[in-house]
């Protein structure tokens, strides 16, 4: 329910946008005079300033027609009021995929937001330019009001959205319905402080606390700190890279898919597929001792807390956010498979032997993330079951995912005997990149619960496998399923999907013995 009178202050008088007055030209000005006025004024302002955008818009409006100078009727039509409170639109933010820009050009930045209108309809709102730069800190359930909404149909998706750019005079924002936190922003005030919409300026400790970004608020090409929840291993998982040096030295890393509270109330089955959520991966480089082995990096479970410090944010394309390892980066993890929320004392450094630095205020953040992921994975309405397949329903017609329990291991053959207790046991062959066939099996344990992504009844190849390994996989027989090692993730015991399958096993005490035999 929207209560505009309680959340938003009264609007100011409409700001009339007159392109002739802005450029300082008469109503009968020629195109040459308009261009000269634009060039003179453009040199006086920065390209990312609000004044420059107004000048550019005024020039564009007056040069639409080249056949004749605008007359008095055209001038009256162009001098339009920018605001009209009666025609404002209000919506709640559901989630968004974060700030996206091109070549560090603020005027090209955009922010795509999934929104719920006051009548219950769902739509997209696209903030462009400086609006996008300053509103990247919007969170789920924030209430936003904009004047005179402009609608535009997107060519690539044929979806109609509300479009907000420099022609929008003001935006009102309320958080948690508290009037004291109300923010009224006009376009000319976007260069100042916006209170709780301001993002951290540094990744260093400030007044005894580390600043943290939400994934959806991470700006591209900036060093950031984040607290996240481990969700999956990103393909290809373990990779070998060749640095630019005079000798052949392999550098190894893992890529972790992570989420945080940016996902809002969206069911976890949609976290990987929703186009307006950030698809965030964290690249983790780990110390090698001895060469060819990965140490310090545990086999993470879904829901484990991952804290990454001083990672460089990069975007390859829309929605995809990569946090890249840099020289001074550090990462720590906390096990979520426990009865109480983890604290900073539970953080274990992945990249060094010493205990990671932390402050007491981090406990609140970790507890919030822990409660969030447990609620999502324990609630049958939100569980990952929506895209899981049981062993008695495998068709291999599409990509299928399973939750299984480890019954036995054969590291020499990279085989795992598993069961989801919906059918007979299955022999699964885990294909791993060359040089690291042992990393996964050193961390797998009997009775452990796993999520297998994209299982197949045909051997898969990995870009890191050599031809000999691929040929061996084609000649092996007796294997029921194949899966890439990078698509195997551990699950916590409290996950609803684990409890469902564990209950089927407990209902028949002799079932496990029969499966092993």
C-alpha positions as CSV (number, residue, x, y, z in Angstrom):
1,X,0.0,0.0,0.0
2,X,1.4,3.4,-1.0
3,X,1.1,6.4,1.3
4,X,2.7,9.2,-0.6
5,X,1.7,11.9,1.7
6,X,3.5,10.2,4.6
7,X,6.7,9.3,2.8
8,X,7.3,12.0,0.2
9,X,7.5,15.8,0.7
10,X,5.4,18.1,-1.5
11,X,6.9,18.7,-4.9
12,X,8.4,22.0,-5.9
13,X,7.0,24.2,-8.7
14,X,7.4,22.7,-12.2
15,X,10.8,23.5,-13.8
16,X,10.1,24.8,-17.3
17,X,12.7,23.5,-19.8
18,X,13.3,26.1,-22.5
19,X,16.0,25.0,-25.0
20,X,16.2,28.5,-26.5
21,X,16.9,30.1,-23.1
22,X,19.4,27.4,-22.1
23,X,21.5,27.9,-25.3
24,X,21.0,31.7,-25.2
25,X,19.6,31.9,-28.8
26,X,16.5,33.6,-30.3
27,X,13.5,31.8,-31.6
28,X,14.6,32.3,-35.2
29,X,18.2,31.1,-34.7
30,X,19.7,29.1,-37.6
31,X,21.4,25.7,-37.2
32,X,24.8,27.3,-37.4
33,X,24.0,29.7,-34.5
34,X,22.6,26.8,-32.5
35,X,25.8,24.8,-33.0
36,X,28.1,27.7,-32.2
37,X,26.1,28.4,-29.0
38,X,26.3,24.7,-28.0
39,X,30.1,24.5,-28.6
40,X,30.7,27.6,-26.6
41,X,28.7,26.4,-23.6
42,X,29.8,22.8,-23.8
43,X,33.4,23.9,-23.2
44,X,32.4,25.4,-19.9
45,X,31.1,22.2,-18.3
46,X,32.3,18.7,-17.6
47,X,30.7,16.0,-19.9
48,X,29.3,14.2,-16.9
49,X,27.7,17.2,-15.3
50,X,24.0,17.9,-15.2
51,X,24.5,21.3,-16.9
52,X,26.2,19.7,-19.8
53,X,23.3,17.2,-20.2
54,X,20.8,20.0,-20.3
55,X,22.8,21.9,-22.9
56,X,23.1,18.7,-25.0
57,X,19.4,18.0,-24.8
58,X,18.6,21.6,-25.8
59,X,20.8,21.4,-28.9
60,X,19.3,18.0,-29.9
61,X,15.8,19.3,-29.5
62,X,16.4,22.4,-31.7
63,X,18.2,20.5,-34.5
64,X,15.6,17.8,-35.0
65,X,14.3,19.6,-38.1
66,X,16.8,20.9,-40.7
67,X,14.2,22.2,-43.2
68,X,13.2,25.4,-41.4
69,X,13.9,27.3,-38.2
70,X,11.5,26.6,-35.3
71,X,8.6,29.1,-35.2
72,X,6.7,30.4,-32.2
73,X,4.4,27.3,-32.2
74,X,7.4,25.0,-32.0
75,X,8.9,27.0,-29.2
76,X,5.8,26.8,-27.2
77,X,5.7,23.0,-27.6
78,X,9.3,22.6,-26.7
79,X,9.0,24.7,-23.5
80,X,7.4,21.9,-21.6
81,X,7.0,21.5,-17.8
82,X,9.3,18.8,-16.4
83,X,7.2,17.8,-13.4
84,X,3.6,17.0,-12.8
85,X,2.8,15.5,-9.4
86,X,-0.5,14.2,-10.6
87,X,1.1,12.1,-13.2
88,X,3.9,10.6,-11.0
89,X,4.5,6.9,-10.9
90,X,5.4,4.9,-7.7
91,X,6.9,1.5,-7.4
92,X,8.7,-0.9,-5.0
93,X,12.1,-2.2,-6.0
94,X,12.1,-6.0,-6.2
95,X,15.8,-6.5,-7.3
96,X,18.2,-5.2,-9.9
97,X,21.4,-6.4,-11.6
98,X,23.6,-3.5,-10.6
99,X,25.3,-0.6,-12.4
100,X,26.3,-1.3,-16.0
101,X,28.3,1.2,-18.0
102,X,30.5,1.4,-21.1
103,X,34.2,2.5,-21.0
104,X,33.8,4.4,-17.8
105,X,31.4,6.9,-19.4
106,X,28.9,8.1,-16.8
107,X,26.5,9.4,-19.5
108,X,26.2,5.8,-20.8
109,X,25.6,4.1,-17.5
110,X,22.3,2.3,-16.9
111,X,20.6,0.5,-14.1
112,X,17.8,-2.1,-14.8
113,X,15.3,-2.5,-12.0
114,X,12.5,-5.1,-11.5
115,X,9.7,-3.1,-10.0
116,X,6.1,-3.6,-8.6
117,X,3.7,-0.8,-9.4
118,X,1.1,0.4,-6.9
119,X,-1.7,-1.5,-8.8
120,X,0.3,-4.8,-8.4
121,X,1.6,-5.0,-11.9
122,X,5.2,-5.8,-12.5
123,X,7.5,-3.9,-14.9
124,X,11.1,-2.9,-15.5
125,X,12.5,0.6,-14.8
126,X,15.6,1.7,-16.6
127,X,17.7,4.5,-15.0
128,X,20.2,6.0,-17.4
129,X,23.2,8.3,-17.1
130,X,23.7,10.1,-13.8
131,X,20.5,8.7,-12.3
132,X,22.0,5.2,-12.8
133,X,25.3,6.2,-11.2
134,X,23.8,7.6,-8.1
135,X,21.0,5.0,-7.5
136,X,23.0,1.8,-7.7
137,X,22.5,1.5,-3.9
138,X,18.8,0.9,-4.3
139,X,17.7,-2.2,-2.3
140,X,14.7,-4.5,-2.5
141,X,11.6,-3.0,-1.0
142,X,12.8,0.6,-1.5
143,X,9.9,2.9,-2.5
144,X,10.5,5.1,-5.5
145,X,8.5,7.9,-7.1
146,X,9.2,9.5,-10.4
147,X,7.3,12.3,-12.4
148,X,5.7,11.8,-15.8
149,X,6.9,8.3,-16.5
150,X,8.2,7.7,-20.0
151,X,7.6,4.2,-21.4
152,X,9.9,2.6,-24.0
153,X,9.8,-0.8,-25.6
154,X,13.1,-2.6,-25.6
155,X,14.1,-3.9,-29.0
156,X,16.1,-6.9,-27.8
157,X,13.4,-8.3,-25.5
158,X,10.3,-6.6,-26.8
159,X,9.5,-5.6,-23.1
160,X,8.0,-2.3,-22.3
161,X,9.8,-0.4,-19.5
162,X,9.8,2.9,-17.7
163,X,12.7,5.0,-18.8
164,X,14.4,7.5,-16.5
165,X,17.1,9.8,-17.9
166,X,18.3,13.4,-17.7
167,X,14.9,14.7,-18.7
168,X,13.5,13.4,-15.4
169,X,13.6,16.4,-13.0
170,X,13.4,14.6,-9.6
171,X,13.1,11.2,-7.9
172,X,11.8,10.5,-4.4
173,X,13.0,7.5,-2.4
174,X,11.8,6.0,0.8
175,X,13.4,3.1,2.7
176,X,11.5,0.9,5.3
177,X,8.6,3.4,5.2
178,X,10.4,5.7,7.6
179,X,9.7,9.4,6.8
180,X,13.0,10.4,8.5
181,X,14.9,8.4,5.8
182,X,13.1,10.0,3.0
183,X,15.3,11.3,0.1
184,X,14.1,13.9,-2.5
185,X,16.6,14.3,-5.3
186,X,16.5,16.7,-8.2
187,X,18.7,16.2,-11.2
188,X,20.8,19.2,-10.5
189,X,21.7,17.8,-7.0
190,X,23.1,14.5,-8.1
191,X,26.7,15.5,-7.5
192,X,26.3,15.9,-3.7
193,X,25.8,13.4,-0.9
194,X,22.6,11.4,-0.9
195,X,22.8,9.9,2.6
196,X,22.3,6.2,2.7
197,X,22.4,6.0,-1.1
198,X,26.0,6.9,-1.1
199,X,28.4,4.1,-1.8
200,X,31.8,3.5,-0.1
201,X,34.7,5.5,-1.5
202,X,37.5,3.1,-0.4
203,X,38.0,-0.6,0.4
204,X,40.2,0.3,3.4
205,X,39.2,0.2,7.1
206,X,37.4,3.4,8.2
207,X,36.8,4.2,11.9
208,X,37.5,0.6,12.8
209,X,35.1,-0.9,10.3
210,X,35.5,-2.2,6.7
211,X,33.1,-0.8,4.1
212,X,31.1,-3.5,2.3
213,X,29.2,-3.3,-1.0
214,X,26.1,-5.4,-1.9
215,X,26.7,-7.3,-5.1
216,X,24.1,-5.2,-6.9
217,X,25.8,-2.0,-5.9
218,X,29.3,-2.9,-6.9
219,X,30.6,-0.3,-9.4
220,X,32.7,-1.6,-12.3
221,X,36.5,-1.1,-12.3
222,X,36.7,-0.5,-8.6
223,X,38.3,-2.4,-5.7
224,X,35.6,-3.6,-3.3
225,X,34.9,-5.7,-0.2
226,X,31.9,-8.0,-0.2
227,X,30.2,-10.4,2.2
228,X,28.4,-13.1,0.2
229,X,26.9,-16.6,0.3
230,X,28.5,-19.4,-1.7
231,X,26.0,-20.8,-4.2
232,X,27.9,-22.8,-6.8
233,X,31.2,-23.4,-8.6
234,X,31.3,-21.5,-11.8
235,X,32.4,-23.4,-14.9
236,X,35.2,-24.4,-15.6
237,X,36.0,-24.5,-11.9
238,X,39.7,-25.2,-11.5
239,X,41.6,-23.7,-14.4
240,X,45.2,-23.5,-15.4
241,X,46.5,-20.2,-16.7
242,X,49.8,-19.2,-18.3
243,X,51.1,-15.9,-17.1
244,X,53.2,-13.7,-19.3
245,X,56.6,-14.8,-18.3
246,X,59.7,-16.3,-19.8
247,X,59.0,-19.7,-18.3
248,X,56.0,-22.0,-18.1
249,X,54.4,-21.6,-14.7
250,X,50.8,-22.6,-14.0
251,X,48.6,-20.4,-11.8
252,X,45.5,-22.0,-10.5
253,X,42.2,-20.6,-9.4
254,X,38.6,-21.5,-8.5
255,X,35.6,-19.5,-9.6
256,X,32.8,-19.2,-7.0
257,X,29.3,-18.2,-7.8
258,X,28.0,-16.1,-4.9
259,X,24.8,-14.3,-3.9
260,X,23.7,-11.9,-1.2
261,X,20.6,-10.0,-0.1
262,X,20.4,-8.3,-3.5
263,X,18.2,-11.2,-4.6
264,X,15.3,-9.9,-2.5
265,X,12.3,-12.2,-2.2
266,X,13.0,-14.0,-5.5
267,X,12.9,-17.8,-5.1
268,X,16.4,-19.4,-5.1
269,X,15.5,-21.6,-8.0
270,X,15.6,-18.4,-10.1
271,X,18.8,-16.9,-8.8
272,X,20.9,-18.2,-11.8
273,X,18.3,-17.5,-14.5
274,X,16.7,-14.2,-13.6
275,X,17.9,-11.6,-16.1
276,X,17.7,-8.7,-13.6
277,X,19.9,-10.3,-11.0
278,X,23.7,-10.0,-11.0
279,X,25.5,-13.3,-11.9
280,X,28.5,-12.8,-9.7
281,X,31.6,-15.0,-9.7
282,X,34.6,-14.6,-7.4
283,X,38.0,-15.7,-8.7
284,X,40.1,-17.3,-6.0
285,X,43.8,-17.9,-6.4
286,X,45.3,-20.3,-3.9
287,X,48.8,-21.0,-2.7
288,X,50.5,-24.0,-4.3
289,X,52.5,-26.4,-2.2
290,X,53.6,-28.7,-3.6
291,X,53.3,-27.6,-7.3
292,X,50.2,-28.9,-9.0
293,X,48.2,-29.1,-5.8
294,X,45.6,-26.7,-4.3
295,X,45.9,-26.2,-0.6
296,X,43.9,-24.1,1.9
297,X,40.8,-24.1,-0.3
298,X,38.0,-26.2,1.3
299,X,35.3,-27.9,-0.6
300,X,32.6,-25.3,0.0
301,X,29.0,-26.1,0.8
302,X,26.0,-24.1,-0.5
303,X,25.3,-21.5,2.1
304,X,28.8,-21.0,3.4
305,X,29.7,-17.4,4.1
306,X,32.4,-16.0,1.8
307,X,34.2,-12.7,2.6
308,X,36.3,-11.2,-0.2
309,X,38.5,-8.2,0.5
310,X,40.0,-5.8,-2.1
311,X,38.8,-7.6,-5.3
312,X,38.6,-5.8,-8.6
313,X,35.1,-5.6,-10.1
314,X,34.8,-6.2,-13.8
315,X,31.8,-6.7,-16.1
316,X,32.1,-8.8,-19.3
317,X,28.5,-8.1,-20.4
318,X,25.1,-7.2,-19.0
319,X,24.4,-8.9,-15.7
320,X,27.7,-10.8,-15.5
321,X,29.9,-9.4,-12.7
322,X,33.4,-10.8,-12.0
323,X,35.4,-10.1,-8.9
324,X,39.0,-10.6,-9.9
325,X,41.9,-11.5,-7.7
326,X,44.5,-8.9,-7.3
327,X,47.9,-8.7,-5.5
328,X,46.5,-7.6,-2.2
329,X,43.2,-9.5,-2.3
330,X,42.2,-11.8,0.5
331,X,39.4,-14.2,1.0
332,X,37.9,-16.0,4.1
333,X,35.1,-18.5,4.5
334,X,32.9,-19.6,7.4
335,X,31.0,-23.0,7.6
336,X,27.3,-22.5,7.7
337,X,26.5,-26.1,8.6
338,X,26.0,-25.4,12.3
339,X,23.2,-24.7,14.7
340,X,24.0,-21.1,15.4
341,X,25.0,-18.2,13.1
342,X,28.7,-18.1,12.4
343,X,30.8,-15.2,13.8
344,X,34.1,-13.6,12.8
345,X,35.8,-16.2,14.9
346,X,34.6,-18.8,12.5
347,X,36.2,-17.1,9.5
348,X,39.1,-19.1,8.1
349,X,41.6,-17.6,5.7
350,X,41.9,-19.4,2.3
351,X,44.9,-17.5,1.1
352,X,47.1,-17.2,4.1
353,X,47.9,-19.1,7.3
354,X,47.0,-16.2,9.7
355,X,43.6,-15.5,11.1
356,X,41.7,-13.0,8.9
357,X,41.2,-9.5,10.3
358,X,37.6,-8.7,11.3
359,X,35.6,-6.4,13.5
360,X,32.7,-7.1,15.8
361,X,30.2,-5.3,13.5
362,X,30.8,-8.1,10.9
363,X,28.9,-10.5,13.2
364,X,25.6,-8.7,12.3
365,X,26.3,-9.1,8.6
366,X,27.2,-12.8,8.9
367,X,24.1,-13.5,11.0
368,X,21.9,-11.7,8.5
369,X,23.3,-13.7,5.6
370,X,23.1,-17.0,7.5
371,X,19.4,-16.5,8.5
372,X,18.6,-15.5,4.9
373,X,20.1,-18.6,3.2
374,X,18.7,-21.0,5.8
375,X,15.2,-19.6,5.3
376,X,15.5,-19.9,1.5
377,X,16.8,-23.5,1.5
378,X,14.5,-24.8,4.3
379,X,11.3,-23.3,2.9
380,X,9.6,-25.8,0.5
381,X,8.2,-22.8,-1.5
382,X,11.7,-21.5,-2.2
383,X,13.8,-24.6,-2.3
384,X,16.0,-25.6,-5.2
385,X,13.7,-28.6,-5.9
386,X,12.0,-26.6,-8.7
387,X,14.8,-27.5,-11.1
388,X,16.0,-30.9,-9.6
389,X,15.5,-34.3,-11.1
390,X,15.2,-37.6,-9.2
391,X,16.9,-40.8,-10.4
392,X,13.6,-42.4,-11.4
393,X,12.8,-39.4,-13.7
394,X,16.0,-39.0,-15.6
395,X,15.3,-38.4,-19.3
396,X,18.6,-36.8,-20.6
397,X,16.6,-34.7,-23.0
398,X,17.6,-31.5,-21.3
399,X,20.2,-30.4,-18.8
400,X,19.3,-32.0,-15.4
401,X,20.5,-31.5,-11.9
402,X,20.4,-33.9,-9.0
403,X,20.9,-34.1,-5.2
404,X,22.6,-37.3,-4.1
405,X,24.4,-38.9,-1.2
406,X,27.9,-40.4,-1.5
407,X,28.0,-44.1,-0.8
408,X,31.5,-45.0,-1.9
409,X,34.5,-43.4,-3.7
410,X,37.0,-44.7,-6.2
411,X,39.6,-41.9,-6.6
412,X,41.7,-44.0,-9.1
413,X,38.9,-44.0,-11.6
414,X,37.4,-40.7,-10.5
415,X,34.1,-42.6,-9.8
416,X,31.5,-41.9,-7.1
417,X,28.8,-44.4,-6.1
418,X,25.8,-42.2,-5.2
419,X,22.0,-42.5,-4.5
420,X,19.2,-40.0,-4.1
421,X,17.0,-42.8,-2.6
422,X,14.4,-42.5,-5.3
423,X,15.9,-45.3,-7.3
424,X,18.9,-47.7,-7.5
425,X,22.5,-46.5,-6.8
426,X,24.3,-44.8,-9.7
427,X,27.9,-44.8,-10.7
428,X,29.0,-41.3,-11.5
429,X,32.2,-40.4,-13.2
430,X,33.5,-36.9,-12.3
431,X,35.6,-35.5,-15.2
432,X,38.2,-33.1,-13.9
433,X,40.7,-30.8,-15.6
434,X,44.2,-32.2,-16.1
435,X,46.8,-31.7,-13.4
436,X,44.1,-31.6,-10.7
437,X,42.2,-34.9,-10.8
438,X,42.9,-35.4,-7.1
439,X,41.7,-32.1,-5.7
440,X,38.0,-33.0,-5.6
441,X,38.5,-36.5,-4.3
442,X,40.7,-35.3,-1.5
443,X,37.7,-33.4,-0.1
444,X,34.9,-35.8,-0.9
445,X,33.7,-38.0,2.0
446,X,31.3,-40.9,2.4
447,X,27.7,-39.9,3.4
448,X,28.3,-36.4,2.1
449,X,25.4,-34.8,0.2
450,X,26.2,-33.3,-3.2
451,X,24.4,-31.3,-5.9
452,X,25.3,-32.5,-9.4
453,X,24.7,-30.0,-12.2
454,X,24.1,-30.9,-15.9
455,X,24.4,-34.7,-15.5
456,X,24.5,-36.7,-18.7
457,X,24.6,-40.4,-19.8
458,X,27.4,-39.5,-22.2
459,X,31.0,-38.6,-21.2
460,X,31.6,-34.8,-21.2
461,X,34.9,-33.2,-22.1
462,X,36.4,-30.2,-20.4
463,X,38.5,-27.7,-22.2
464,X,41.4,-28.4,-19.7
465,X,41.5,-32.2,-20.4
466,X,44.1,-33.5,-22.8
467,X,43.3,-35.9,-25.7
468,X,44.4,-39.0,-23.8
469,X,42.0,-38.3,-20.9
470,X,39.1,-37.7,-23.2
471,X,39.8,-40.9,-25.1
472,X,39.9,-42.9,-21.8
473,X,36.5,-41.6,-20.9
474,X,35.0,-42.8,-24.1
475,X,36.4,-46.3,-23.7
476,X,35.2,-46.8,-20.0
477,X,32.1,-48.8,-19.4
478,X,29.7,-49.4,-16.5
479,X,29.2,-45.7,-15.8
480,X,25.7,-44.5,-15.3
481,X,26.2,-40.7,-15.2
482,X,28.9,-38.3,-16.2
483,X,29.4,-34.8,-14.7
484,X,32.2,-32.2,-14.8
485,X,34.0,-31.9,-11.4
486,X,33.4,-28.2,-11.5
487,X,29.6,-28.9,-11.4
488,X,29.8,-30.8,-8.1
489,X,28.9,-28.8,-5.0
490,X,28.4,-29.9,-1.4
491,X,25.1,-29.3,0.3
492,X,24.4,-28.6,4.1
493,X,22.5,-31.2,6.1
494,X,19.7,-28.7,6.9
495,X,18.8,-28.1,3.3
496,X,15.2,-29.1,2.6
497,X,16.1,-31.2,-0.4
498,X,18.7,-33.2,1.7
499,X,16.1,-33.8,4.5
500,X,13.6,-35.1,2.0
501,X,16.0,-37.7,0.6
502,X,17.5,-38.5,4.0
503,X,14.0,-39.3,5.3
504,X,13.5,-41.8,2.5
505,X,16.7,-43.6,3.4
506,X,15.8,-43.6,7.2
507,X,12.4,-45.1,6.4
508,X,14.1,-48.4,5.3
509,X,17.2,-49.2,7.5
510,X,18.3,-52.0,5.1
511,X,18.2,-49.8,2.0
512,X,21.8,-48.4,2.3
513,X,23.3,-51.8,2.9
514,X,21.4,-53.2,-0.1
515,X,22.7,-50.3,-2.2
516,X,26.3,-50.8,-1.3
517,X,26.0,-54.5,-2.0
